[in-house]
């Protein structure tokens, strides 16, 4: 008689709770969990009752498996439904579900699936399915979509998710929508008065121009805005965002561009999705980034819990990487030479004469824009934009050799393991795309937190080519800005500990080949790709004793911004302003102080308009790039430096610590002046301002600061002020 396996072990009904035990009882695709995975799972289990837990591991450290086991543990404990949020549908239905299948865990992609509803399967979906005004998980105030109680939400690649989630809480009213012209006309007088030249640029169709509606004008007429927009709440352009921001419409900032009107609250009102806000457990899987402030600002996570991440005991599990910035090695190495070098590696023609028989490798180039992609066209075998990106990544992963592949604006959310990418080039960093980001970049060009954001994007980009401890990749950082990122000590501190260790080893090689030509760069890359024993020894030794940071940075002003918004959202405007002021008092960064004072004034306007205007006047003194008060501050004159050469020397000494930084800094200025690139007009004007300071001139941007006058001006003498664009 055959055995009835359903009766075997039938009495063992207690579900397994510890993630380690769940793994051991499953198919075990690997003989054992990686040591680092076991460490983070044990730590999480001890802290599982904390509402917010950040888990940090190096790229390729097995975060996906850890997140799935945490979700299953929560199901087994009976806490509630489990949701695993991935970056996009392709990754959710592909990589995550494949990983779950190997672990023997039941998953579904349909929130209506009975297995998910009955807490018998993990729902694997993407951020947009949860955070939208038509969410199947429920929306606050919508009785037709009651909030779905959740036990755990696992947020994969959390830092990469933040921009996507923020965008879900933003209403964009395109030019041509039936409400667009009426809305713009409603504020035309204030827009013209606030920024006459930029207003004309918007009307003329300038792609880069934008004008922010003064907060007092928006607040005073927000009911009229509500009456105009609400009838269209079910329009395709509105229905996914409007239900999320309608209740805080009076707190939103509106920016008018040539393409439409962007309406965005100071922080995403995530409480509009109660399923996420009220989830018993929220777990954020992140790379080893030093600053977790954005998790508090965007997702309203508890800053005290964020400050104590869960990490493995050792950070030595990072893949092998050589990281070089050719321009910092030799300023005479032009971009065309680097592109040629990249193509040679893709063709197996590393000596440039097709004599040496070398294996061709897949070379992946990540660029921030189509304008930047165009310069790679003569060298690339493939160029992939958003529409073909998934197919392009699949081809790299499944085809033995593709060649040189350019990916446009994809610095996160893709995996290119093993031979899919052996040489990775980052050619520039992403530029702000929406109006709010572009304004923030203009108002806070050099603030440390924006620099930190840039470093995070660079580190995320560098992680695309390696996925586990046995993987390896050489990385080239092109351009002056990326060269400065790994040369300037102030920026180096913003990288994760393991990446800093790899940069130190790479720097020791760079110091030896400084001033040399492409041949030496090629030799260094070969040492990594050909697995030279000498390289492997120093590379592995560098990581051997690296430890994760035991605490994360959660900036006080970021926490204050979120807390102030939450207070304002329930009508506590004075308390919101006071909360921001407490953070302002502790800041030394004048630009950031002014920026936060502007937001404080916006909250104050709802209870004391006069005091709000006074606060804004103070904000302009701290940061001339913020909004102008209703009674505008008069434009100021600038005087030439007493001795131009001395002023230049003082500026350069304060800005740069060595000659390499100076060369990179000047090159970066000229890199930013990209004529013909409509996305970078504002960047070019900022570069002209910096160039004037480098030359010892008093330099500013009257059009940005006073909303009148030329784009740029330099004080050459005390008798004459020249403006130039």
SULGI-V93171 format. One line per field, one symbol per residue. ss: DSSP state (H for helix, E for strand, L for the rest). phi: phi as a letter, one per 20 degrees, with the letter a starting at -180 (. if undefined). psi: psi as a letter, one per 40 degrees, with the letter a starting at -180 (. if undefined). A space follows every 10 residues. Layout:
BEGIN
ss: ???
phi: ???
psi: ???
END
This chain:
BEGIN
ss: LLLLHHHLLL LLLLLLLLHH HHHHHLLLLL LLLLHHHHHH HHHHHHLLLL LEEEEELLLL LLHHHHHHHH HHHHHHHLLL LEEEEELLHH HHHHHHHHHH HHHLLLEELL LLLHHHHLLL LEEEEEHHHH LLLLLLLLLL LLLLLLLLLL LEEEELLHHH HHHHHHHHLE EEEELLLLLH HHHHHHLHHH HHHHLHHHHH HHHLLLLLLE EELLHHHHHH LHHHHHHHHH LLLLLLLLLL LHHHHHHHHH HLEEEEELLE EEEELLLLLH HHLHHHHLLL EEEEEELLLL ELHHHHHHHL LLHHHHLLLE ELLLLLLLLE EEEELHHHHL LLLLHHHHHH HHHHHHHLLL LLLLLLLLLL LLEEEEELLH HHHHLLLLLL LEEELHHHHH HHHHHHHHLL LLLEEEEELL LLLLLLLHHH LLEEEEELLL LLLLHHHHHH HHHLLLLHHH HHHHHHHHHH HHHHHLLLLL LEEEEEEELH HHHHHLLLHH HHLLLLHHHH HHHHHHHHHH HHHLLLLHHH HHHHHHHHHL LLHHHHHHHH HHHHLLLLLL LLELLHHHHH HHHHHHHHHL LLHHHHHHHH HHHHHLLLLH HHHHHHHHHH HHHHLLLLHH HHHHHHHHHH HHLLLLLLLL LLLLLLLLLL LLLHHHHHHH HHHHHLLLHH HHHHHHHHHH HHLLLLLHHH HHHHHHHHHH HHHHLLLEEE LHHHHHLLLL LEEEELLLLL EEEEL
phi: .ffeffefmf fedffedfgg ffffeeflfc gbfggffgff ffffgfdfef fcceddbfgn enffffffff ffgffffmfq fdcdedfbfg ffedffffff ffemdfcbdd feggfffemd beedbdgffe eafdgfeocg ndffcffefc ebcedflgff fffffgffdc eddfgoffef fffffgdgff ffffbgffff fffenffefb cefgffffff dffffgffeg gdfefgfdfe dgfedgfdgf efddcdcfer dddbfgcfff ffdggfgegf ccddecfeef ddgffffedl fffffffcfe cffcdeefff bdccdgfffb geffffffff ffffffemdf emclefecff cfddddcebf fffffegfde ebcddgfdff fffffffddg bdpecddelc ebmcdcflfg bdcdcddodf egdefffffg ffecfcffff ffffffffff ffefeccbfe fbaecddenf fffffddfgf egfeffgfff fffffffffg ffdgneefgf fffffggffe lggffgffff ffegdfdffe cdecffffff fffffgfffd neffffffff fffffeedff ffgffffffg ffffgfcbgf ffffffffff ffbfeffefg efffgdecdf fgcgffffff ffffecebff ffffffffgf ffedfneffd gfffffffff fgffenefcb cgffedmbof fcbdeeceeb dedbd
psi: hiigeeehed egehihdhdd ddddeaegdi diiidddddd ddddddeeeh dhhhhhiihe efdddddddd ddddddefda ihhhhididd ddecdddddd ddefhhiieh eehddddefe ihhhaidddd giefheeihh eheegihhhi dihhhifddd ddddddddfh hhhihdieed ddddddeddd ddddgddddd dddeehdeii hhhhdddddd eddddddddd eedeideddd ddddedefde eihhhhieea hhhhidihge eegddddehd hhhhhiigid heddddddef ihddddegih iidieeeiih hhhigddddh eehidddddd ddddddefge eeefdhgihi ihhhhhieid ddddeedeei dihhaddedd dddddddehd hdbhhhhhfg eieihgibed hdhhhhgiih ihdidddddd dddgdeiddd dddddddddd ddedeheide iiiihhhiid dddddedhdd ddeeiidddd dddddddddd ddeheiaddd ddddddddde fhdddddddd ddedehiihe iihhhddddd ddddddddde egdddddddd dddddeidhd dddddddddd dddddedgdd dddddddddd ddheeiiiid gihiiiiiii idhddddddd dddddieidd dddddddddd deggheheee dddddddddd ddddeeihha gddddefiai diihhdiedh hhii.
END
